[in-house]
Amino acid sequence: MSITLRPLLIALLCLAWLLPGLVAHDPWKPDEAYTFGVVYEILKGGSWVIPQIAGETFLEKPPLFHLTAAASAWLFSPILPLHDGARLVAGLWIGLALLFSALASRELNGPRHGLTAVLLLLGCLGLVVRGHQLIVDVAALAGFAMAYYGAALALRRAAPGGFWLGTACGLVFMTQGIPEAVIIVVIALLLPVAARPWRKPHHVVTLAVAAAAALPWLLLWPLLLLQRDPALFAAWLQGANLARFFGTRDMLAGLAYYLRTLPWYAFPVWPLALWALWRARRGGQIGSPAIMLPALGFTVTLLMLGSAAESRELYALPMLVPLALLAVPGVDPLRRGAANGWYWFSVMAFTFFIAVGWFYWGALELGTPARLHAHLHTIRPGYDFGFGALPFMLGLAYTAAWFTLVAKLPRSPERPLAIWAGGLTAVWALLATLFIGWVDTTKSYRSVINDMQRAMPAQYRCLASRDLGEAQRAMLHYFADIRSERLESRPQSACDLLLVQGLPLDETVLPPEWKKIWEGHRPGDKDERLRLYRRQQN
């Protein structure tokens, strides 16, 4: 592959990976729904200092990501729904994560290997869906990538490296909170202890500049929150930060969870990372910056996330960057048999999945075969099927691009990786264009809230809620412009309507003055029920 074509091809691949899935669907439960709830409150004129959902304080995360999403929603509001406009900012943050990962790899492995890290991240199975969602974690991922770039750059230029390291720490703090920012601090402090290349006097300059660069990020919003409401500040400090990492969770259980998750989440990056480690150990390069920085970063991140009070695959996103950086030295020396096997497996597997995707699309939208058509509409009832010209043309374009890539991509050390990333991109694009409406039918709360509104009386005082989750409250506010009064915080509410969330076979027993007037759920949802009650007049 020519030097001029390679960056252009990877840039096009990044765009092809980023764009599908950012628009054309409602906020999905649970993470997108409550995140957009905070964004929607800002757009409605609410405070950015004290994030809220449906009129009530929601201090789970600092507000930087929500502010950028609100700005994006406002900017694109003339042409896109608010939720689609807000979700576009996820593409921006992921783009920054890819950029800083490339810069970090370039510093660690040389100019030719910067884009290899981008291909590795694009190929991670765990990043495909999460990288297109309206969630604060995508902004934090950009911050972690920036931190690795700052640490790598510090070997050559201490002050600029410190600036990016400190800015990354502040960015992660303003999107995630204290514990995630501490991960970056620990990595920066341990680098001179664990790795000789950083064991130099100028690393003190790096740390000093990093502290100065991080300080404004670390102080501005917390001081504003403290000034506005000291009690809320204390609640945020304890509940949203300290309690997450200093609870009663067994650390071994957390580590076991992530070690079970990473084999699929970080595939195919982790086998290449292990290969790079093995080669470095045999070649006496285990102490090189290209190995030590990502290895230390991954270890610190894994240990700290494993000690958290809650484990989710979503929280494993920060581990993808150091794994990708660690895997970069393992791409070029991959043995010919392994490289050819990976290449042909990718070609056959992704071609098969593309063919299956078109077969299922024909059943879903065209009704052939009829039995599969009926099955697909049984598991997603309520979907309005029919041929759509734009999704069809986009899917056709991605399919053609895949076969063109397979036919035209010249032989090179990166060819198996590029084919894997391209195949994953094509399959994701088909899912995000041909099947996005079908998936949205059951992921969105729009239909169930519209159905509930039709059952509500024309005149009512207000609506109270019980056991209603943050995602459901946020979507009730967005789709119906209703802010429910939670009985958990206002037990003496005088509302004449009550919305209760529960299980299908476990209906809440209410006093006799409450009469159920509606019950519903999202199409195909077997676990959640919403029930609406009306207070009877004496």
C-alpha positions as CSV (number, residue, x, y, z in Angstrom):
1,M,0.0,0.0,0.0
2,S,1.5,3.4,-0.9
3,I,2.4,5.9,1.7
4,T,-0.1,8.4,0.3
5,L,-3.0,6.0,0.0
6,R,-2.6,4.4,3.4
7,P,-3.6,7.4,5.6
8,L,-6.4,8.3,3.2
9,L,-7.8,4.8,3.2
10,I,-7.7,4.6,7.0
11,A,-9.3,8.1,7.3
12,L,-12.2,6.9,5.0
13,L,-12.4,3.7,7.1
14,C,-12.7,5.8,10.3
15,L,-15.5,7.8,8.8
16,A,-17.3,4.7,7.5
17,W,-17.0,3.2,11.0
18,L,-18.1,6.4,12.9
19,L,-21.1,7.5,11.0
20,P,-23.6,4.6,11.0
21,G,-25.6,4.4,14.2
22,L,-25.3,8.0,15.3
23,V,-28.7,9.0,14.0
24,A,-32.1,7.6,13.1
25,H,-33.1,6.1,16.5
26,D,-34.4,7.3,19.8
27,P,-32.4,7.2,23.0
28,W,-32.0,3.6,24.1
29,K,-32.4,2.2,27.6
30,P,-30.7,2.5,29.9
31,D,-27.5,4.5,29.4
32,E,-28.6,6.7,26.5
33,A,-32.0,7.4,27.9
34,Y,-30.9,8.9,31.3
35,T,-27.8,10.6,29.7
36,F,-30.1,12.4,27.2
37,G,-32.4,13.2,30.1
38,V,-29.6,15.4,31.6
39,V,-28.9,16.9,28.1
40,Y,-32.6,17.7,27.6
41,E,-32.8,19.5,30.9
42,I,-29.9,21.7,29.9
43,L,-31.6,22.4,26.5
44,K,-34.8,23.4,28.4
45,G,-32.9,26.0,30.4
46,G,-31.8,23.9,33.4
47,S,-28.7,24.5,35.4
48,W,-25.4,23.0,34.0
49,V,-23.8,23.3,37.4
50,I,-26.4,20.9,39.0
51,P,-27.3,18.3,36.4
52,Q,-31.0,17.2,36.6
53,I,-33.3,14.6,35.1
54,A,-37.0,15.6,34.8
55,G,-36.6,18.4,37.3
56,E,-34.7,16.5,40.0
57,T,-31.0,16.5,40.8
58,F,-28.9,13.8,39.1
59,L,-25.3,14.1,40.2
60,E,-23.9,10.9,39.0
61,K,-21.3,12.5,36.6
62,P,-19.8,15.9,36.1
63,P,-21.4,17.9,33.3
64,L,-18.8,18.3,30.5
65,F,-20.1,15.6,28.2
66,H,-23.7,16.7,28.7
67,L,-22.7,20.3,27.8
68,T,-21.0,19.2,24.6
69,A,-24.0,17.0,23.7
70,A,-26.4,19.9,24.4
71,A,-24.4,22.2,22.2
72,S,-24.4,19.6,19.4
73,A,-28.1,19.1,19.8
74,W,-28.7,22.9,19.6
75,L,-26.4,23.3,16.6
76,F,-28.1,20.5,14.5
77,S,-31.6,21.1,15.8
78,P,-32.7,22.7,12.5
79,I,-32.1,19.4,10.6
80,L,-32.1,16.7,13.2
81,P,-34.2,15.6,16.3
82,L,-32.6,16.7,19.5
83,H,-31.5,13.2,20.5
84,D,-29.8,12.6,17.1
85,G,-28.1,15.9,17.2
86,A,-26.8,15.2,20.7
87,R,-25.6,11.8,19.8
88,L,-23.4,13.2,17.0
89,V,-21.0,14.4,19.7
90,A,-20.2,10.8,20.5
91,G,-18.7,10.6,17.0
92,L,-16.5,13.6,17.8
93,W,-15.2,12.2,21.1
94,I,-14.5,8.8,19.5
95,G,-12.7,10.6,16.7
96,L,-10.5,12.3,19.3
97,A,-9.8,9.0,21.0
98,L,-8.7,7.5,17.7
99,L,-6.5,10.6,17.0
100,F,-4.7,10.6,20.3
101,S,-4.3,6.8,20.2
102,A,-2.6,7.3,16.8
103,L,-0.4,10.0,18.2
104,A,0.6,7.9,21.2
105,S,1.5,4.9,19.0
106,R,3.5,7.2,16.7
107,E,5.5,8.4,19.7
108,L,6.1,4.9,21.0
109,N,6.6,2.9,17.8
110,G,7.6,5.4,15.1
111,P,5.8,7.3,12.4
112,R,4.7,4.3,10.4
113,H,2.8,2.7,13.2
114,G,0.5,5.5,14.3
115,L,-2.4,4.4,12.2
116,T,-2.0,0.8,13.3
117,A,-3.4,1.7,16.7
118,V,-6.4,3.2,14.9
119,L,-7.1,0.0,13.0
120,L,-6.7,-2.1,16.2
121,L,-9.3,0.1,18.0
122,L,-11.7,0.0,15.1
123,G,-11.5,-3.8,15.2
124,C,-12.4,-4.1,18.9
125,L,-15.7,-5.9,19.2
126,G,-16.4,-4.0,22.5
127,L,-16.1,-0.6,20.9
128,V,-18.5,-1.0,18.0
129,V,-21.9,-0.5,19.8
130,R,-20.6,1.6,22.7
131,G,-18.6,3.9,20.5
132,H,-21.9,5.1,18.8
133,Q,-23.9,5.7,22.0
134,L,-24.8,8.9,23.8
135,I,-22.8,8.1,26.9
136,V,-20.2,9.9,29.0
137,D,-17.7,7.0,28.6
138,V,-16.9,7.9,25.0
139,A,-15.6,11.3,26.2
140,A,-13.6,9.6,29.0
141,L,-12.1,7.3,26.4
142,A,-10.7,10.3,24.5
143,G,-9.3,11.5,27.8
144,F,-7.5,8.2,28.4
145,A,-6.1,8.2,24.9
146,M,-4.8,11.7,25.4
147,A,-3.1,10.7,28.7
148,Y,-1.2,7.9,26.9
149,Y,-0.1,10.4,24.3
150,G,1.0,12.9,26.9
151,A,3.0,10.2,28.8
152,A,4.7,9.0,25.6
153,L,5.4,12.6,24.4
154,A,7.0,13.4,27.8
155,L,10.0,11.2,26.9
156,R,10.9,13.6,24.2
157,R,9.3,16.9,25.3
158,A,8.6,17.1,29.0
159,A,6.5,20.2,29.2
160,P,4.1,19.5,26.2
161,G,3.8,16.0,27.4
162,G,2.8,17.2,30.9
163,F,0.3,19.6,29.4
164,W,-1.5,16.8,27.5
165,L,-1.3,14.5,30.6
166,G,-2.8,17.1,32.9
167,T,-5.5,18.1,30.4
168,A,-6.4,14.4,30.0
169,C,-6.7,14.0,33.7
170,G,-9.0,17.0,33.9
171,L,-11.1,15.8,30.9
172,V,-11.6,12.4,32.5
173,F,-12.5,14.0,35.8
174,M,-15.1,16.3,34.2
175,T,-16.7,13.4,32.4
176,Q,-16.4,10.5,34.8
177,G,-15.4,11.8,38.3
178,I,-12.5,11.4,40.8
179,P,-11.8,7.6,40.6
180,E,-11.2,7.5,36.9
181,A,-9.0,10.6,37.0
182,V,-7.0,8.9,39.8
183,I,-6.2,6.1,37.4
184,I,-4.3,8.6,35.2
185,V,-2.6,10.1,38.3
186,V,-1.4,6.7,39.5
187,I,-0.1,5.8,36.0
188,A,1.9,9.0,35.8
189,L,3.4,8.6,39.3
190,L,4.3,4.9,38.8
191,L,6.0,5.4,35.4
192,P,9.4,6.4,36.8
193,V,9.2,3.6,39.3
194,A,8.2,0.9,36.9
195,A,10.0,2.0,33.7
196,R,13.5,3.3,33.3
197,P,12.9,5.6,30.3
198,W,10.8,7.8,32.6
199,R,13.3,7.6,35.4
200,K,14.8,11.0,34.6
201,P,14.8,14.4,36.2
202,H,12.7,16.0,33.5
203,H,9.8,13.8,34.5
204,V,9.4,16.1,37.5
205,V,8.8,18.9,35.0
206,T,6.2,16.7,33.3
207,L,4.4,16.1,36.5
208,A,4.5,19.8,37.5
209,V,3.1,21.0,34.2
210,A,0.5,18.2,34.3
211,A,-0.6,19.4,37.8
212,A,-0.9,23.0,36.5
213,A,-2.8,21.9,33.4
214,A,-5.3,19.7,35.4
215,L,-5.9,22.2,38.2
216,P,-8.5,24.4,36.4
217,W,-10.5,21.3,35.3
218,L,-10.4,19.9,38.8
219,L,-11.5,23.1,40.6
220,L,-14.0,25.1,38.4
221,W,-17.1,22.9,38.5
222,P,-16.6,21.5,42.1
223,L,-16.2,25.0,43.5
224,L,-19.3,26.2,41.6
225,L,-21.2,23.2,43.0
226,L,-19.9,23.8,46.5
227,Q,-20.9,27.5,46.3
228,R,-24.4,26.6,45.0
229,D,-25.2,23.8,47.4
230,P,-22.7,22.5,50.0
231,A,-24.9,19.5,50.8
232,L,-25.1,18.5,47.2
233,F,-21.4,18.8,46.9
234,A,-20.9,16.5,49.9
235,A,-23.4,14.0,48.5
236,W,-21.6,14.0,45.1
237,L,-18.2,13.6,46.7
238,Q,-19.4,10.6,48.7
239,G,-22.1,8.9,46.6
240,A,-20.8,9.4,43.1
241,N,-17.1,9.0,43.8
242,L,-15.9,7.5,47.1
243,A,-18.7,5.0,47.4
244,R,-18.0,3.6,43.9
245,F,-14.5,2.6,44.7
246,F,-14.6,2.0,48.5
247,G,-17.6,-0.1,48.9
248,T,-17.8,-3.7,50.2
249,R,-17.2,-5.3,46.8
250,D,-14.7,-8.2,46.6
251,M,-11.9,-7.2,44.4
252,L,-11.3,-10.7,43.2
253,A,-14.9,-10.9,41.9
254,G,-14.4,-7.6,40.0
255,L,-11.1,-8.8,38.5
256,A,-12.7,-12.1,37.5
257,Y,-15.6,-10.3,35.8
258,Y,-13.3,-8.2,33.6
259,L,-11.0,-11.1,32.8
260,R,-14.1,-13.0,31.6
261,T,-15.3,-10.0,29.6
262,L,-12.0,-8.9,27.9
263,P,-11.6,-12.1,25.7
264,W,-14.5,-11.0,23.5
265,Y,-14.6,-7.3,24.4
266,A,-11.0,-6.7,23.3
267,F,-10.8,-9.2,20.5
268,P,-8.7,-9.4,18.4
269,V,-6.4,-6.9,20.2
270,W,-5.5,-9.0,23.3
271,P,-3.9,-12.0,21.4
272,L,-1.7,-9.5,19.5
273,A,-0.8,-7.8,22.8
274,L,0.2,-11.1,24.3
275,W,2.3,-11.9,21.2
276,A,4.0,-8.5,21.5
277,L,4.8,-9.1,25.2
278,W,6.2,-12.6,24.4
279,R,8.4,-11.2,21.6
280,A,9.6,-8.3,23.8
281,R,10.5,-10.7,26.6
282,R,12.5,-13.0,24.2
283,G,14.2,-10.0,22.5
284,G,15.1,-8.2,25.7
285,Q,12.8,-5.3,24.9
286,I,10.4,-5.7,27.8
287,G,11.5,-2.4,29.3
288,S,11.0,-0.4,26.2
289,P,8.5,2.5,26.3
290,A,6.3,0.8,23.7
291,I,5.8,-2.1,26.1
292,M,6.0,-0.6,29.5
293,L,3.6,2.4,29.2
294,P,0.6,0.4,27.9
295,A,1.4,-2.6,30.1
296,L,1.5,-0.4,33.2
297,G,-1.6,1.5,32.1
298,F,-3.6,-1.7,31.5
299,T,-2.5,-3.2,34.8
300,V,-3.4,-0.1,36.9
301,T,-6.7,0.3,35.1
302,L,-7.7,-3.3,35.5
303,L,-6.8,-3.3,39.2
304,M,-8.7,-0.1,40.0
305,L,-11.8,-1.0,37.9
306,G,-11.7,-4.5,39.6
307,S,-11.9,-2.8,43.0
308,A,-15.0,-0.8,42.1
309,A,-18.3,-1.5,43.7
310,E,-19.9,-2.3,40.4
311,S,-18.7,-4.1,37.3
312,R,-20.1,-3.6,33.8
313,E,-18.6,-4.3,30.3
314,L,-19.1,-0.6,29.6
315,Y,-16.5,0.3,32.3
316,A,-13.9,-1.8,30.4
317,L,-13.6,0.8,27.6
318,P,-10.5,2.5,29.1
319,M,-8.6,-0.8,28.9
320,L,-9.0,-0.9,25.1
321,V,-6.5,1.9,24.5
322,P,-3.5,0.4,26.4
323,L,-4.3,-3.0,24.9
324,A,-4.3,-1.5,21.4
325,L,-1.0,0.3,22.0
326,L,0.5,-2.8,23.5
327,A,-0.6,-4.8,20.4
328,V,1.0,-2.5,17.9
329,P,4.5,-4.0,18.1
330,G,3.0,-7.4,17.5
331,V,1.4,-6.7,14.1
332,D,4.4,-6.5,11.8
333,P,6.2,-9.6,13.1
334,L,3.1,-11.7,12.9
335,R,4.1,-15.0,11.4
336,R,3.0,-15.5,7.8
337,G,0.8,-18.5,8.5
338,A,-1.0,-16.7,11.3
339,A,-1.4,-13.5,9.2
340,N,-2.8,-15.5,6.2
341,G,-5.1,-17.5,8.5
342,W,-6.5,-14.3,10.1
343,Y,-6.9,-12.6,6.6
344,W,-8.9,-15.5,5.1
345,F,-10.9,-16.1,8.2
346,S,-11.9,-12.4,8.2
347,V,-12.8,-12.5,4.5
348,M,-15.0,-15.6,4.8
349,A,-16.6,-14.7,8.1
350,F,-17.6,-11.1,7.3
351,T,-18.7,-12.1,3.8
352,F,-20.9,-14.7,5.4
353,F,-22.3,-12.3,7.9
354,I,-23.0,-9.7,5.2
355,A,-24.9,-12.3,3.1
356,V,-26.9,-13.3,6.2
357,G,-27.7,-9.7,6.9
358,W,-29.1,-9.2,3.4
359,F,-31.1,-12.5,3.7
360,Y,-32.6,-11.3,7.0
361,W,-33.3,-7.9,5.5
362,G,-35.3,-9.5,2.7
363,A,-37.3,-11.4,5.2
364,L,-37.9,-8.4,7.4
365,E,-38.8,-5.8,4.8
366,L,-39.9,-7.7,1.7
367,G,-41.6,-10.7,3.4
368,T,-39.5,-13.5,1.8
369,P,-39.2,-16.1,3.3
370,A,-42.6,-15.7,4.9
371,R,-41.9,-17.8,8.0
372,L,-38.8,-15.8,8.9
373,H,-40.7,-12.6,8.3
374,A,-43.4,-13.7,10.7
375,H,-40.8,-14.7,13.3
376,L,-38.9,-11.4,13.1
377,H,-42.1,-9.4,13.6
378,T,-43.2,-11.7,16.5
379,I,-40.0,-10.9,18.5
380,R,-40.3,-7.1,17.6
381,P,-44.1,-6.5,17.5
382,G,-45.2,-3.1,16.2
383,Y,-42.5,-2.6,13.6
384,D,-43.8,-1.0,10.4
385,F,-42.0,-3.0,7.7
386,G,-41.5,-1.9,4.1
387,F,-38.8,-1.1,1.6
388,G,-36.7,2.0,2.4
389,A,-34.7,3.4,-0.5
390,L,-32.1,5.2,1.6
391,P,-31.2,2.3,4.0
392,F,-31.1,0.0,1.0
393,M,-28.7,2.3,-0.9
394,L,-26.5,2.8,2.1
395,G,-26.3,-0.9,2.8
396,L,-25.5,-1.6,-0.9
397,A,-22.7,1.0,-0.8
398,Y,-21.1,-0.6,2.3
399,T,-21.4,-4.1,0.7
400,A,-19.8,-2.9,-2.5
401,A,-17.0,-1.1,-0.5
402,W,-16.3,-4.4,1.4
403,F,-15.8,-6.4,-1.8
404,T,-13.7,-3.6,-3.3
405,L,-11.5,-3.6,-0.2
406,V,-11.0,-7.3,-0.4
407,A,-10.2,-7.2,-4.1
408,K,-7.9,-4.1,-4.1
409,L,-6.1,-4.1,-0.8
410,P,-2.5,-4.9,-1.5
411,R,-0.4,-7.3,0.6
412,S,1.2,-5.7,3.6
413,P,1.8,-6.5,7.3
414,E,-1.4,-4.5,8.1
415,R,-3.6,-6.2,5.6
416,P,-5.2,-8.8,7.9
417,L,-5.9,-6.1,10.5
418,A,-7.3,-3.7,7.8
419,I,-9.5,-6.5,6.4
420,W,-10.8,-7.3,9.9
421,A,-11.6,-3.6,10.7
422,G,-13.2,-3.2,7.3
423,G,-15.3,-6.3,7.6
424,L,-16.5,-5.3,11.1
425,T,-17.3,-1.8,9.8
426,A,-19.4,-3.3,6.9
427,V,-21.3,-5.6,9.2
428,W,-22.0,-2.8,11.7
429,A,-23.1,-0.5,8.9
430,L,-25.6,-3.0,7.7
431,L,-27.0,-3.5,11.1
432,A,-27.1,0.3,11.7
433,T,-28.8,1.1,8.4
434,L,-31.0,-1.9,7.4
435,F,-32.1,-3.0,10.9
436,I,-32.0,0.2,13.0
437,G,-35.7,0.8,12.9
438,W,-36.5,-2.8,13.9
439,V,-34.2,-2.6,16.9
440,D,-35.5,0.8,17.8
441,T,-39.0,-0.5,18.1
442,T,-38.1,-2.4,21.3
443,K,-35.3,-0.2,22.6
444,S,-37.3,3.1,22.5
445,Y,-39.9,4.3,25.0
446,R,-41.7,6.4,22.4
447,S,-44.5,4.0,21.6
448,V,-45.3,3.0,25.1
449,I,-45.4,6.6,26.4
450,N,-47.6,7.6,23.4
451,D,-49.9,4.7,24.3
452,M,-50.1,5.8,27.9
453,Q,-50.9,9.4,26.9
454,R,-53.9,8.1,25.0
455,A,-55.2,6.5,28.2
456,M,-54.7,9.6,30.4
457,P,-57.6,11.8,31.3
458,A,-57.8,15.1,29.5
459,Q,-57.6,17.0,32.8
460,Y,-55.4,16.0,35.7
461,R,-53.5,17.8,38.5
462,C,-50.1,16.1,38.1
463,L,-48.5,12.7,37.8
464,A,-46.6,11.0,40.6
465,S,-44.3,8.0,40.1
466,R,-43.2,5.0,42.1
467,D,-40.2,2.8,41.4
468,L,-39.7,4.6,38.1
469,G,-36.1,4.4,36.9
470,E,-34.0,7.4,35.7
471,A,-34.2,6.3,32.1
472,Q,-38.0,6.0,32.2
473,R,-38.4,9.4,33.9
474,A,-36.1,11.0,31.4
475,M,-38.1,9.6,28.4
476,L,-41.4,10.5,30.0
477,H,-40.2,14.1,30.2
478,Y,-38.8,14.1,26.6
479,F,-41.7,12.3,24.8
480,A,-44.6,13.6,26.9
481,D,-43.2,16.7,28.5
482,I,-44.2,15.3,31.9
483,R,-42.1,15.7,35.0
484,S,-43.3,13.1,37.5
485,E,-43.3,13.7,41.2
486,R,-41.4,10.8,42.8
487,L,-43.1,9.3,45.8
488,E,-39.7,8.3,47.1
489,S,-38.9,12.0,47.6
490,R,-42.4,13.4,48.0
491,P,-44.4,10.7,49.8
492,Q,-47.3,13.2,50.5
493,S,-47.8,14.1,46.9
494,A,-51.3,15.2,46.0
495,C,-51.2,14.1,42.4
496,D,-54.3,12.3,41.0
497,L,-52.3,10.1,38.6
498,L,-49.7,7.6,39.6
499,L,-47.3,5.7,37.3
500,V,-45.7,2.6,38.8
501,Q,-42.9,0.5,37.3
502,G,-42.7,-3.1,38.1
503,L,-42.5,-6.7,36.9
504,P,-45.1,-8.5,34.7
505,L,-46.3,-10.8,37.5
506,D,-45.6,-8.7,40.5
507,E,-48.1,-5.8,40.6
508,T,-47.7,-3.3,43.4
509,V,-50.6,-3.4,45.9
510,L,-52.0,0.2,46.3
511,P,-54.6,1.7,48.6
512,P,-58.2,1.1,47.3
513,E,-58.6,4.8,46.1
514,W,-56.2,4.0,43.2
515,K,-57.8,2.5,40.1
516,K,-55.6,1.1,37.3
517,I,-56.5,2.7,34.0
518,W,-53.6,1.5,31.8
519,E,-50.8,-1.0,31.6
520,G,-48.1,-1.2,29.0
521,H,-44.6,-2.1,28.0
522,R,-42.2,-1.7,25.2
523,P,-42.9,-4.0,22.3
524,G,-41.2,-7.4,23.0
525,D,-40.2,-6.4,26.5
526,K,-40.9,-9.4,28.8
527,D,-39.3,-8.0,32.0
528,E,-40.8,-4.5,32.6
529,R,-44.3,-3.2,33.1
530,L,-45.6,0.3,33.5
531,R,-49.0,0.8,35.2
532,L,-51.0,4.0,35.4
533,Y,-53.4,4.6,38.2
534,R,-56.0,7.3,38.8
535,R,-57.1,8.4,42.3
536,Q,-60.8,8.0,42.8
537,Q,-62.8,10.9,44.1
538,N,-64.7,10.3,47.4
